[in-house]
């Protein structure tokens, strides 16, 4: 039965008025000092085989006038039954013995007969039960957000109270007039389906698709790497992505309160995810501010990283473009490398993490601009951000296509493509290749940040999240593959100009690929300022999309968890969150800020995030139950997930995550950046950063067990059982369904 709570003895409670339906169809209302009451109309009973039958499988409709007078006024107990052929609805006053039957087709309180084919929707005081679908009020203030499923009668408490008063003062033939019910605090919705798709794609397709995938691909066997990458996507990444989409859309809430409806003892996962997203915002937006600084410097006739005649250059600066017989050795530095290290970062003024130096005011200003844009994109909710992603999510693809065409026309581009795709089959026997494939697909699709769940929670209930999961996953993987061509055509061009192998110029990875290697190639193209503007505009928009998603996951989670504090103060809460993120990013804006970025990137959102998602998949598949989860999806889509998805959720995906977690913990490569080796104490600090988010999971488990009354066995039973589900109604609503 949807919409009510079932006791262990088979009874159903109609929430809001305390009406109870037992397993045989009887209804009892709370007894109090009864006022004068009127039984329902009493046409002759219709019986099948001379006997009235109680049948819980048949639809049941409440006569609104009688319900309003007897139940909402605390009237006497009433027994209700229907005949097996569904032709009549019987009421028996257990106090007076009066009884009556309502024939099928009798108009209900909304003026419609039970034979009506349409669902009255949110204007209905009482819905005809045969053709109506499950009307579910979701969340604290979402009563009008109803989904129709078969056989319900739904009544707002406020409306039914008014109807009861009208029924008592008007004649018996009076039909109460209803007014539309619209909660002022109703949950936001996406304006269009494409708003949601572009938001999810914008989050999933981020800077990692451009800077990490090409490097990981060529390092792990080129074209051969696509085999483990595809397998990890099919059995690990896509099932997890689909799981979070379905969870968010069905439960319609953020990553913190959702655990009340899944497995309350794991609620600490929600807090851990929010802290991880906060850490990511501390360094990720700094990378975007670097791109914004490059974008600003590109508005000039000659790009500042084209030559070695600038104040920040050193004698090791070597410009080999347009010159012959240039010697390139291990000490040589390109103009683009010195521009990034000595002008943008000024890292030479830092002594490492022991002394990171002062804040770069240029980067501070750029970061302020970034967070200003972020604030005004998020402060009004998904209705605002859903429009902005039409630019920030589509522009990168336009720029990628333009850069791909330009790169394909450069001399030596084919050398880069061959190096990118040439398979090394022996690499498939290396365990590290499979670890890299699993890690890449996991961080590329982005489950575990709470973003997918938050964005999906604003969907329509019957949205096809299965199709969305497949489409966005394919777009994400194909974008990574396309980015490889964009990068390696340019690397082949650089190798041709240097007269060296592609491997020599492809040694940079991560931020070095975006801010050193590619800008260096752009600087020596015809019309270089134009290409630089395009490239860094793409980098900025890719980064902004991911920032929108990361902060929206925190916003949705906190507002849904504490609606009484923040639901009507979203603008102020978003402002406070943006200020916290800005202040947390200040250490990354110093001369040694790049060292801080590297430390937080590796430990703030590395192994701890994978471990959190591992627990999330276990909680959903094992504790909440894959059967119940599939039933939820069937409620939304009308189709239950097949055996493949069930096996992945129960076994393969948790094994996939455990494999990555153990591998990342066992093998932790030494940290180094620009020739600086991180001290041992910094690694300890990194582990503390990771533990500071993960620790909230065991802390909340202990808290939940301590504060739950009963014996240990009873506490465990309560803590792993959902506290409330989406089918639960608020006290201001009445929802009665047929027993399935």
C-alpha positions as CSV (number, residue, x, y, z in Angstrom):
1,X,0.0,0.0,0.0
2,X,1.5,3.3,-1.0
3,X,0.8,6.5,1.0
4,X,0.2,4.9,4.3
5,X,2.1,3.1,7.0
6,X,1.6,-0.6,7.5
7,X,1.9,-2.0,11.0
8,X,3.2,-5.5,11.8
9,X,-0.3,-6.7,12.1
10,X,-1.4,-5.8,8.6
11,X,-3.2,-2.5,9.4
12,X,-2.8,0.6,7.4
13,X,-2.9,4.1,8.9
14,X,-4.3,6.9,6.9
15,X,-2.1,9.7,8.0
16,X,-3.4,13.0,9.0
17,X,-6.7,11.8,10.5
18,X,-5.8,8.6,12.2
19,X,-8.0,6.4,10.1
20,X,-7.0,2.8,10.2
21,X,-7.7,0.1,7.6
22,X,-7.2,-3.5,8.7
23,X,-6.1,-6.3,6.3
24,X,-9.7,-7.1,5.6
25,X,-10.8,-3.6,4.5
26,X,-12.4,-2.4,7.8
27,X,-11.9,1.3,8.6
28,X,-11.9,2.7,12.2
29,X,-11.7,6.4,13.0
30,X,-10.6,7.7,16.4
31,X,-13.5,8.1,18.8
32,X,-14.0,11.2,20.8
33,X,-17.0,13.2,21.9
34,X,-19.1,12.7,18.8
35,X,-21.1,15.5,17.3
36,X,-24.3,14.9,15.4
37,X,-23.4,12.9,12.4
38,X,-25.1,11.8,9.2
39,X,-24.6,8.4,7.7
40,X,-23.9,8.2,4.0
41,X,-26.7,7.8,1.4
42,X,-28.3,4.4,1.8
43,X,-29.5,2.9,-1.5
44,X,-30.3,-0.8,-1.5
45,X,-27.2,-2.9,-1.0
46,X,-25.9,-4.9,-4.0
47,X,-24.4,-8.3,-3.1
48,X,-22.7,-11.0,-5.0
49,X,-24.0,-14.4,-4.3
50,X,-26.2,-13.0,-1.6
51,X,-23.2,-12.0,0.5
52,X,-21.3,-8.8,0.9
53,X,-17.6,-9.5,0.7
54,X,-14.6,-7.6,2.1
55,X,-11.9,-7.5,-0.5
56,X,-8.6,-5.6,0.1
57,X,-7.6,-6.0,-3.5
58,X,-10.5,-3.8,-4.8
59,X,-10.3,-0.1,-5.0
60,X,-11.9,1.9,-2.1
61,X,-13.3,5.4,-2.3
62,X,-14.3,7.6,0.6
63,X,-17.4,9.6,0.5
64,X,-16.1,13.0,1.2
65,X,-19.1,14.5,3.1
66,X,-19.3,11.5,5.4
67,X,-15.5,11.4,5.8
68,X,-15.4,15.1,6.6
69,X,-18.2,14.9,9.2
70,X,-17.3,11.6,10.9
71,X,-13.5,11.4,10.9
72,X,-12.2,14.9,10.9
73,X,-14.7,15.8,13.6
74,X,-13.7,12.8,15.6
75,X,-16.9,10.9,14.9
76,X,-17.7,7.3,15.8
77,X,-16.1,4.2,14.3
78,X,-17.2,3.3,10.9
79,X,-16.9,0.0,9.0
80,X,-16.5,0.2,5.3
81,X,-16.6,-2.6,2.7
82,X,-17.0,-3.0,-1.0
83,X,-18.5,-5.8,-3.0
84,X,-16.2,-8.0,-5.0
85,X,-17.6,-6.7,-8.3
86,X,-16.6,-3.2,-7.2
87,X,-20.2,-2.0,-7.8
88,X,-20.9,-0.7,-4.4
89,X,-19.2,0.8,-1.4
90,X,-20.7,0.0,2.0
91,X,-20.5,2.0,5.3
92,X,-21.6,0.7,8.7
93,X,-21.8,3.0,11.7
94,X,-20.5,0.7,14.5
95,X,-22.0,2.9,17.2
96,X,-25.6,3.1,15.9
97,X,-25.8,0.2,13.6
98,X,-26.9,2.3,10.6
99,X,-25.5,1.2,7.3
100,X,-25.6,2.2,3.7
101,X,-24.1,1.6,0.3
102,X,-22.9,4.0,-2.3
103,X,-23.4,2.6,-5.9
104,X,-20.6,2.7,-8.3
105,X,-20.8,5.9,-10.3
106,X,-22.1,8.1,-7.4
107,X,-20.5,11.5,-7.7
108,X,-17.7,12.1,-5.3
109,X,-16.9,15.3,-3.4
110,X,-15.1,16.8,-6.4
111,X,-18.2,16.3,-8.6
112,X,-16.9,13.4,-10.6
113,X,-18.1,9.9,-10.7
114,X,-15.9,6.9,-10.2
115,X,-16.2,6.1,-13.9
116,X,-14.3,9.3,-14.8
117,X,-11.3,8.6,-16.9
118,X,-9.2,11.5,-15.8
119,X,-7.2,12.2,-12.6
120,X,-8.6,15.4,-11.0
121,X,-5.1,16.4,-10.0
122,X,-4.3,18.8,-7.2
123,X,-7.6,20.6,-7.3
124,X,-9.4,17.4,-6.2
125,X,-10.8,17.1,-2.7
126,X,-11.5,13.5,-3.3
127,X,-10.1,11.5,-6.2
128,X,-12.0,8.7,-8.0
129,X,-10.1,5.7,-7.1
130,X,-10.4,3.4,-10.0
131,X,-8.6,5.4,-12.7
132,X,-6.4,7.4,-10.4
133,X,-2.7,6.7,-9.9
134,X,-0.7,6.8,-6.8
135,X,-0.9,10.3,-5.4
136,X,2.3,10.9,-3.3
137,X,3.1,14.0,-1.4
138,X,6.9,14.4,-1.3
139,X,9.0,16.2,1.2
140,X,8.0,18.7,3.9
141,X,6.1,21.1,1.7
142,X,5.4,19.2,-1.5
143,X,1.9,18.0,-1.1
144,X,0.7,19.2,-4.5
145,X,3.5,17.3,-6.1
146,X,1.5,14.2,-6.8
147,X,2.2,11.3,-8.9
148,X,-0.7,9.1,-10.0
149,X,-0.6,5.4,-9.6
150,X,-3.7,3.1,-9.4
151,X,-6.4,3.2,-6.9
152,X,-6.1,6.1,-4.4
153,X,-8.3,8.6,-2.7
154,X,-6.4,11.7,-1.6
155,X,-7.6,14.6,0.5
156,X,-5.8,17.6,2.0
157,X,-6.4,18.0,5.7
158,X,-7.0,21.8,5.3
159,X,-9.4,21.3,2.4
160,X,-11.2,18.4,4.0
161,X,-11.7,20.4,7.2
162,X,-13.2,23.1,5.2
163,X,-15.3,20.6,3.3
164,X,-16.5,19.1,6.6
165,X,-17.7,22.5,7.8
166,X,-19.5,23.2,4.5
167,X,-21.0,19.8,4.6
168,X,-22.4,20.4,8.0
169,X,-23.8,23.8,7.2
170,X,-25.2,23.0,3.7
171,X,-27.8,20.6,2.6
172,X,-27.1,17.0,1.9
173,X,-27.1,17.6,-1.8
174,X,-24.5,20.4,-1.6
175,X,-21.3,19.7,-3.6
176,X,-18.4,21.5,-2.0
177,X,-16.4,23.8,-4.2
178,X,-12.6,23.2,-4.1
179,X,-9.9,25.7,-4.8
180,X,-6.4,24.9,-6.1
181,X,-3.9,23.9,-3.5
182,X,-0.4,25.2,-4.2
183,X,2.2,25.2,-1.5
184,X,4.4,28.3,-1.6
185,X,7.4,26.2,-0.6
186,X,7.1,23.6,-3.4
187,X,10.3,22.1,-4.5
188,X,11.9,23.6,-7.6
189,X,11.7,21.8,-10.9
190,X,13.9,22.0,-14.0
191,X,12.4,24.3,-16.5
192,X,13.1,21.9,-19.3
193,X,14.4,18.4,-19.6
194,X,17.5,19.7,-21.4
195,X,18.3,21.9,-18.5
196,X,18.8,18.8,-16.4
197,X,20.7,16.8,-19.1
198,X,23.1,19.7,-19.8
199,X,23.7,20.2,-16.0
200,X,24.6,16.6,-15.5
201,X,26.8,16.5,-18.7
202,X,28.4,19.8,-17.6
203,X,29.3,18.3,-14.2
204,X,30.5,14.9,-15.5
205,X,32.5,16.5,-18.4
206,X,35.2,18.5,-16.5
207,X,38.8,19.4,-16.7
208,X,39.8,15.8,-16.0
209,X,38.4,14.7,-19.4
210,X,40.8,17.1,-21.1
211,X,43.9,16.8,-19.0
212,X,43.8,13.4,-17.4
213,X,42.3,11.0,-19.9
214,X,44.7,11.6,-22.8
215,X,47.7,11.2,-20.5
216,X,46.4,8.0,-18.8
217,X,45.4,6.6,-22.2
218,X,48.8,6.9,-23.9
219,X,50.7,5.9,-20.7
220,X,48.7,2.7,-20.3
221,X,48.9,1.2,-23.8
222,X,47.2,3.7,-26.1
223,X,44.4,2.0,-28.0
224,X,44.7,-1.1,-25.8
225,X,43.7,1.0,-22.8
226,X,40.2,1.4,-24.3
227,X,39.4,-2.2,-23.4
228,X,39.8,-2.0,-19.6
229,X,38.3,1.5,-19.8
230,X,35.2,0.3,-21.5
231,X,34.8,-2.7,-19.2
232,X,35.1,-0.6,-16.1
233,X,32.6,1.8,-17.5
234,X,30.1,-0.9,-18.3
235,X,30.3,-2.8,-15.0
236,X,31.3,-0.1,-12.6
237,X,30.9,3.5,-13.7
238,X,27.5,3.4,-15.5
239,X,25.7,1.3,-12.8
240,X,26.8,3.6,-10.1
241,X,25.8,6.6,-12.2
242,X,22.4,5.1,-12.8
243,X,22.0,4.2,-9.1
244,X,22.5,7.8,-8.0
245,X,20.2,9.2,-10.7
246,X,17.4,6.8,-9.6
247,X,18.0,7.5,-5.9
248,X,17.8,11.3,-6.3
249,X,14.8,11.2,-8.6
250,X,12.8,8.8,-6.5
251,X,13.6,10.2,-3.0
252,X,13.6,13.8,-4.2
253,X,16.0,15.0,-1.6
254,X,19.6,15.8,-1.0
255,X,22.5,13.5,0.0
256,X,22.1,14.1,3.8
257,X,18.3,13.5,4.5
258,X,18.1,10.8,1.8
259,X,19.6,8.3,4.3
260,X,16.6,8.5,6.6
261,X,14.7,6.9,3.8
262,X,17.3,4.3,2.9
263,X,19.3,3.2,6.0
264,X,19.5,5.8,8.8
265,X,22.7,4.5,10.3
266,X,24.6,5.5,7.2
267,X,23.6,9.1,7.3
268,X,27.2,10.1,8.0
269,X,27.8,9.3,4.3
270,X,25.9,12.5,3.5
271,X,28.0,14.7,5.8
272,X,31.2,13.1,4.5
273,X,30.2,13.8,0.9
274,X,29.4,17.5,1.7
275,X,32.8,17.9,3.3
276,X,34.6,16.4,0.4
277,X,32.7,18.7,-2.0
278,X,33.7,21.6,0.2
279,X,37.4,20.5,0.0
280,X,37.1,20.3,-3.8
281,X,35.8,23.8,-4.0
282,X,38.8,25.0,-2.1
283,X,41.2,24.1,-4.9
284,X,39.2,23.5,-8.0
285,X,38.1,27.1,-8.4
286,X,41.7,28.2,-8.0
287,X,42.5,26.2,-11.2
288,X,39.7,28.1,-12.9
289,X,41.1,31.3,-11.7
290,X,44.4,30.4,-13.4
291,X,42.5,29.9,-16.6
292,X,40.8,33.2,-16.2
293,X,44.2,34.9,-15.8
294,X,45.4,33.3,-19.0
295,X,42.2,34.4,-20.7
296,X,42.8,38.0,-19.7
297,X,46.5,37.8,-20.9
298,X,45.3,36.5,-24.2
299,X,43.8,39.8,-25.3
300,X,47.0,41.1,-26.8
301,X,48.6,41.1,-30.2
302,X,51.5,38.9,-29.0
303,X,50.9,36.3,-26.3
304,X,53.2,36.9,-23.3
305,X,54.4,33.3,-23.3
306,X,55.6,33.4,-26.9
307,X,59.2,34.6,-26.3
308,X,61.9,34.8,-23.7
309,X,62.2,38.6,-23.6
310,X,60.0,39.1,-20.5
311,X,61.1,40.1,-16.9
312,X,60.2,36.7,-15.5
313,X,62.3,34.7,-17.9
314,X,65.6,33.1,-17.0
315,X,68.7,32.1,-19.0
316,X,67.3,28.6,-19.3
317,X,64.4,29.9,-21.4
318,X,64.6,28.3,-24.8
319,X,62.4,29.3,-27.7
320,X,62.7,26.8,-30.5
321,X,59.8,27.8,-32.7
322,X,60.8,29.7,-35.8
323,X,64.5,29.1,-35.2
324,X,67.0,26.6,-36.5
325,X,69.8,24.7,-34.7
326,X,68.3,25.2,-31.3
327,X,69.8,23.0,-28.6
328,X,67.2,21.5,-26.2
329,X,68.6,19.9,-23.0
330,X,67.3,18.8,-19.6
331,X,67.7,22.3,-18.2
332,X,65.9,24.0,-21.0
333,X,62.5,25.6,-20.2
334,X,60.0,26.8,-22.8
335,X,58.5,30.3,-22.6
336,X,55.1,28.9,-21.7
337,X,56.6,26.9,-18.8
338,X,58.3,29.9,-17.3
339,X,55.2,32.1,-17.8
340,X,53.1,29.7,-15.8
341,X,55.6,28.9,-13.1
342,X,57.3,32.3,-12.7
343,X,54.6,34.7,-13.6
344,X,51.2,33.2,-13.0
345,X,52.2,31.2,-9.8
346,X,55.5,32.9,-8.9
347,X,56.3,29.6,-7.3
348,X,60.0,30.5,-7.2
349,X,59.2,32.9,-4.3
350,X,58.0,30.0,-2.2
351,X,60.1,27.6,-0.2
352,X,57.6,24.8,-0.4
353,X,54.9,24.0,2.1
354,X,57.2,25.3,4.9
355,X,56.7,28.8,3.5
356,X,54.1,29.3,0.9
357,X,54.6,33.0,0.5
358,X,52.1,35.8,0.1
359,X,48.8,35.9,-1.7
360,X,48.9,36.8,-5.4
361,X,46.5,39.7,-5.8
362,X,46.0,39.0,-9.5
363,X,44.8,35.5,-8.7
364,X,42.7,36.8,-5.8
365,X,40.9,39.1,-8.1
366,X,40.3,36.3,-10.6
367,X,39.0,34.0,-7.9
368,X,36.6,36.8,-6.7
369,X,35.2,37.1,-10.3
370,X,34.8,33.3,-10.5
371,X,32.9,33.1,-7.2
372,X,30.7,36.1,-8.1
373,X,29.7,34.3,-11.3
374,X,29.0,31.1,-9.3
375,X,26.9,32.9,-6.7
376,X,24.6,34.6,-9.2
377,X,24.3,31.3,-11.1
378,X,23.1,29.4,-8.0
379,X,21.4,31.8,-5.7
380,X,17.9,31.3,-7.3
381,X,18.1,27.5,-7.7
382,X,18.0,25.2,-10.7
383,X,15.7,27.6,-12.6
384,X,18.7,29.9,-12.9
385,X,21.5,27.5,-13.2
386,X,19.5,25.4,-15.7
387,X,19.5,28.4,-18.1
388,X,23.2,29.2,-17.7
389,X,24.3,25.6,-18.5
390,X,23.0,26.1,-22.0
391,X,26.1,28.2,-22.6
392,X,28.6,26.7,-20.2
393,X,27.9,23.1,-21.2
394,X,27.5,23.5,-24.9
395,X,30.4,26.0,-25.6
396,X,33.2,23.5,-24.7
397,X,31.9,21.1,-27.4
398,X,31.9,23.9,-30.0
399,X,35.5,24.9,-29.0
400,X,36.7,21.3,-28.9
401,X,35.4,20.8,-32.5
402,X,37.1,23.9,-33.7
403,X,40.4,23.0,-32.0
404,X,40.2,19.5,-33.4
405,X,39.8,20.8,-36.9
406,X,42.7,23.2,-36.4
407,X,44.9,20.6,-34.8
408,X,44.3,18.1,-37.6
409,X,45.6,20.7,-40.2
410,X,48.9,21.2,-38.3
411,X,52.2,19.6,-39.5
412,X,53.0,16.4,-37.7
413,X,49.4,16.0,-36.3
414,X,49.3,12.4,-37.5
415,X,52.3,11.5,-35.3
416,X,50.4,12.5,-32.2
417,X,47.3,10.5,-33.3
418,X,49.4,7.4,-33.9
419,X,51.1,7.7,-30.6
420,X,47.7,8.2,-28.9
421,X,46.0,5.2,-30.4
422,X,48.8,2.7,-31.1
423,X,48.0,-0.3,-28.9
424,X,50.4,-1.9,-26.6
425,X,48.7,-5.2,-25.8
426,X,51.3,-6.3,-23.2
427,X,50.1,-3.5,-21.0
428,X,46.8,-5.3,-20.5
429,X,48.7,-7.8,-18.3
430,X,49.8,-4.9,-16.0
431,X,47.5,-4.5,-12.9
432,X,48.2,-0.8,-12.8
433,X,46.5,-0.3,-16.2
434,X,43.3,-1.7,-14.8
435,X,43.6,0.4,-11.6
436,X,44.1,3.5,-13.8
437,X,41.1,2.6,-16.0
438,X,38.8,2.1,-12.9
439,X,40.0,5.3,-11.3
440,X,39.6,7.3,-14.5
441,X,36.1,6.2,-15.2
442,X,35.1,6.7,-11.5
443,X,36.4,10.3,-11.3
444,X,35.2,11.1,-14.8
445,X,31.5,10.2,-14.2
446,X,31.6,11.6,-10.7
447,X,29.4,9.4,-8.5
448,X,29.9,10.0,-4.8
449,X,30.0,13.8,-4.9
450,X,26.2,14.0,-4.3
451,X,25.8,16.1,-7.4
452,X,24.0,13.5,-9.5
453,X,21.6,12.8,-6.7
454,X,21.0,16.5,-6.1
455,X,20.4,17.4,-9.7
456,X,18.1,14.4,-10.2
457,X,16.0,15.3,-7.2
458,X,14.5,18.2,-9.2
459,X,13.3,16.0,-12.0
460,X,9.7,14.9,-12.7
461,X,8.9,11.7,-10.9
462,X,8.4,9.7,-14.0
463,X,11.4,11.1,-15.9
464,X,13.2,8.3,-17.7
465,X,16.4,8.3,-15.6
466,X,17.5,5.1,-17.2
467,X,17.8,6.7,-20.6
468,X,19.5,9.8,-19.0
469,X,22.1,7.6,-17.3
470,X,23.0,5.8,-20.6
471,X,23.1,9.0,-22.7
472,X,25.1,11.1,-20.2
473,X,27.6,8.3,-19.6
474,X,28.2,7.8,-23.3
475,X,28.6,11.5,-23.9
476,X,31.1,11.7,-21.0
477,X,33.2,8.8,-22.4
478,X,33.1,10.0,-26.0
479,X,34.1,13.5,-24.8
480,X,37.2,12.1,-23.1
481,X,38.1,10.2,-26.3
482,X,37.5,13.2,-28.4
483,X,39.7,15.4,-26.1
484,X,42.6,12.9,-26.7
485,X,42.5,13.8,-30.4
486,X,42.4,17.5,-29.7
487,X,45.5,17.2,-27.4
488,X,47.6,14.8,-29.3
489,X,47.3,16.5,-32.7
490,X,48.9,19.5,-31.0
491,X,51.5,17.3,-29.3
492,X,52.4,15.8,-32.6
493,X,52.8,19.3,-34.0
494,X,55.1,20.2,-31.1
495,X,57.2,17.0,-31.6
496,X,57.5,17.9,-35.3
497,X,58.8,21.4,-34.5
498,X,61.2,20.1,-31.9
499,X,62.4,17.2,-34.0
500,X,61.9,14.8,-31.1
501,X,59.6,11.9,-30.3
502,X,56.0,12.6,-29.2
503,X,56.8,10.9,-25.9
504,X,59.3,13.7,-25.1
505,X,56.7,16.4,-25.3
506,X,53.9,14.4,-23.8
507,X,55.6,14.0,-20.4
508,X,53.5,16.8,-18.9
509,X,50.2,15.8,-17.2
510,X,47.5,17.4,-15.1
511,X,47.7,21.2,-14.9
512,X,50.9,21.2,-16.9
513,X,49.1,19.9,-20.0
514,X,46.5,22.7,-19.8
515,X,48.8,25.6,-18.8
516,X,52.1,24.7,-20.3
517,X,52.0,22.2,-23.2
518,X,48.9,23.3,-25.0
519,X,49.5,27.1,-24.6
520,X,53.0,26.6,-25.9
521,X,51.6,25.0,-29.1
522,X,48.9,27.7,-29.5
523,X,51.5,30.5,-29.1
524,X,53.1,29.4,-32.4
525,X,50.0,29.1,-34.5
526,X,48.8,31.8,-36.9
527,X,46.3,34.0,-35.1
528,X,47.5,32.6,-31.7
529,X,45.5,35.1,-29.5
530,X,42.3,34.0,-31.0
531,X,43.1,30.3,-30.4
532,X,44.2,31.1,-26.8
533,X,41.0,33.0,-26.1
534,X,38.9,30.0,-27.4
535,X,40.9,27.4,-25.5
536,X,40.9,29.1,-22.1
537,X,37.2,30.1,-22.5
538,X,36.6,26.4,-22.9
539,X,38.6,25.6,-19.8
540,X,36.7,28.2,-17.8
541,X,33.3,26.9,-18.8
542,X,34.3,23.3,-18.2
543,X,35.4,24.2,-14.7
544,X,32.3,26.4,-13.9
545,X,29.9,23.5,-14.8
546,X,31.6,21.2,-12.3
547,X,31.6,24.0,-9.6
548,X,27.9,24.5,-10.1
549,X,27.3,20.9,-9.5
550,X,29.6,20.5,-6.6
551,X,28.1,23.4,-4.7
552,X,24.5,22.6,-5.6
553,X,25.0,19.2,-3.9
554,X,25.9,20.9,-0.7
555,X,23.1,23.5,-1.0
556,X,20.4,20.9,-1.7
557,X,21.6,18.6,1.0
558,X,21.7,21.2,3.7
559,X,18.4,22.9,2.7
560,X,16.6,19.6,2.6
561,X,18.0,18.6,6.0
562,X,17.2,21.9,7.7
563,X,14.3,23.4,5.7
564,X,13.1,25.4,8.7
565,X,16.4,27.3,8.7
566,X,17.3,27.7,5.1
567,X,14.4,26.9,2.8
568,X,13.3,30.6,2.7
569,X,16.8,31.9,3.0
570,X,18.5,30.2,0.0
571,X,20.1,33.4,-1.2
572,X,21.8,34.1,2.2
573,X,22.8,30.5,2.6
574,X,24.4,30.4,-0.9
575,X,26.2,33.6,-0.1
576,X,27.5,32.2,3.1
577,X,28.7,29.0,1.4
578,X,30.4,31.0,-1.4
579,X,32.2,33.1,1.2
580,X,33.4,30.0,3.1
581,X,34.7,28.5,-0.2
582,X,36.4,31.7,-1.0
583,X,38.1,32.0,2.4
584,X,39.1,28.3,2.2
585,X,40.8,28.9,-1.2
586,X,43.1,31.7,0.0
587,X,46.0,29.3,0.8
588,X,45.9,28.1,-2.8
589,X,46.5,31.7,-4.1
590,X,49.9,32.1,-2.5
591,X,53.2,31.8,-4.2
592,X,53.3,28.1,-3.1
593,X,49.5,27.7,-3.7
594,X,50.1,25.0,-6.4
595,X,51.7,22.8,-3.7
596,X,48.5,23.1,-1.6
597,X,46.3,22.4,-4.7
598,X,48.2,19.2,-5.4
599,X,48.0,18.1,-1.7
600,X,44.2,18.7,-1.5
601,X,43.6,17.1,-4.9
602,X,45.3,13.9,-3.9
603,X,44.0,13.5,-0.4
604,X,40.9,15.6,-0.1
605,X,39.0,13.8,-2.8
606,X,41.0,10.7,-3.5
607,X,40.8,7.4,-1.6
608,X,38.4,8.8,1.0
609,X,35.8,9.6,-1.7
610,X,36.1,6.1,-3.2
611,X,35.6,4.5,0.2
612,X,32.5,6.7,0.8
613,X,31.0,5.6,-2.4
614,X,31.8,1.9,-1.6
615,X,29.8,2.3,1.6
616,X,27.0,4.0,-0.3
617,X,26.6,1.2,-2.8
618,X,26.6,-1.4,0.1
619,X,24.0,0.6,2.0
620,X,21.7,0.8,-1.0
621,X,22.2,-2.7,-2.4
622,X,22.5,-4.7,0.7
623,X,20.7,-2.9,3.5
624,X,18.0,-1.0,1.7
625,X,17.8,-4.0,-0.6
626,X,18.3,-4.3,-4.4
627,X,14.7,-5.7,-4.7
628,X,13.2,-2.6,-3.0
629,X,15.4,-0.3,-5.0
630,X,14.3,-2.0,-8.2
631,X,10.7,-1.7,-7.1
632,X,11.2,2.0,-6.6
633,X,12.6,2.3,-10.2
634,X,9.6,0.3,-11.5
635,X,7.3,2.8,-9.7
636,X,8.9,5.6,-11.6
637,X,9.5,4.1,-15.0
638,X,7.0,1.2,-15.1
639,X,9.8,-1.2,-15.8
640,X,12.1,-3.0,-13.4
641,X,15.8,-3.1,-13.9
642,X,17.1,-6.3,-15.4
643,X,19.4,-8.9,-14.1
644,X,22.5,-7.1,-15.3
645,X,21.8,-4.1,-13.2
646,X,21.0,-6.1,-10.2
647,X,24.2,-8.1,-10.3
648,X,26.2,-5.0,-10.9
649,X,24.7,-3.2,-7.9
650,X,24.9,-6.1,-5.5
651,X,28.3,-7.5,-6.4
652,X,30.3,-6.0,-9.3
653,X,30.1,-2.3,-8.4
654,X,31.1,-2.8,-4.7
655,X,33.9,-5.1,-5.9
656,X,34.9,-2.4,-8.4
657,X,35.1,0.2,-5.7
658,X,36.9,-2.0,-3.2
659,X,39.5,-2.8,-5.9
660,X,40.2,0.9,-6.4
661,X,40.2,1.7,-2.7
662,X,42.7,-1.0,-1.8
663,X,44.9,-0.2,-4.8
664,X,45.0,3.5,-3.9
665,X,45.8,2.8,-0.3
666,X,48.5,0.1,-1.0
667,X,50.3,2.1,-3.6
668,X,50.7,5.8,-2.8
669,X,53.3,7.3,-5.2
670,X,55.6,10.0,-3.7
671,X,54.3,13.5,-4.1
672,X,56.3,15.9,-6.1
673,X,55.6,19.0,-8.2
674,X,57.9,21.1,-10.4
675,X,60.9,19.3,-8.9
676,X,59.7,19.8,-5.3
677,X,59.5,16.7,-3.2
678,X,56.8,16.9,-0.5
679,X,58.1,16.4,3.1
680,X,56.8,13.4,5.1
681,X,54.8,15.6,7.5
682,X,52.8,16.9,4.5
683,X,51.7,13.3,3.6
684,X,50.5,12.9,7.2
685,X,48.6,16.1,6.9
686,X,47.1,14.8,3.7
687,X,45.8,11.6,5.4
688,X,44.3,13.8,8.2
689,X,42.5,15.8,5.5
690,X,41.0,12.6,4.1
691,X,40.1,11.3,7.5
692,X,38.4,14.5,8.5
693,X,35.6,13.8,6.0
694,X,35.4,10.0,6.3
695,X,35.3,10.0,10.1
696,X,31.7,11.4,10.1
697,X,30.5,8.0,9.0
698,X,31.5,6.0,12.1
699,X,30.8,9.1,14.4
700,X,27.2,9.2,13.2
701,X,26.8,5.4,13.5
702,X,27.9,5.6,17.2
703,X,25.6,8.6,17.8
704,X,22.6,6.9,16.2
705,X,23.1,3.7,18.2
706,X,23.6,5.6,21.5
707,X,20.5,7.8,21.1
708,X,18.2,5.1,19.9
709,X,16.3,3.5,22.8
710,X,16.1,-0.3,23.3
711,X,18.5,-3.2,23.5
712,X,21.4,-3.4,21.1
713,X,19.5,-5.8,18.8
714,X,16.5,-3.4,18.8
715,X,18.7,-0.4,18.1
716,X,20.4,-2.1,15.2
717,X,17.0,-3.1,13.8
718,X,15.7,0.4,14.0
719,X,18.9,2.0,12.7
720,X,19.0,0.0,9.5
721,X,15.3,0.3,8.8
722,X,14.1,3.4,6.8
723,X,12.7,6.0,9.2
724,X,10.3,7.3,6.5
725,X,9.8,6.7,2.9
726,X,8.6,8.7,0.0
727,X,5.2,7.1,0.4
728,X,4.7,8.7,3.8
729,X,2.4,11.6,4.0
730,X,2.6,14.7,6.1
731,X,0.0,15.3,8.8
732,X,-1.9,17.8,6.6
733,X,-2.8,15.2,4.1
734,X,-4.8,12.1,3.8
735,X,-3.9,9.4,1.3
736,X,-5.6,6.1,1.1
737,X,-4.7,3.4,-1.4
738,X,-5.7,0.0,-2.3
739,X,-3.7,-2.8,-0.8
740,X,-1.4,-4.2,-3.5
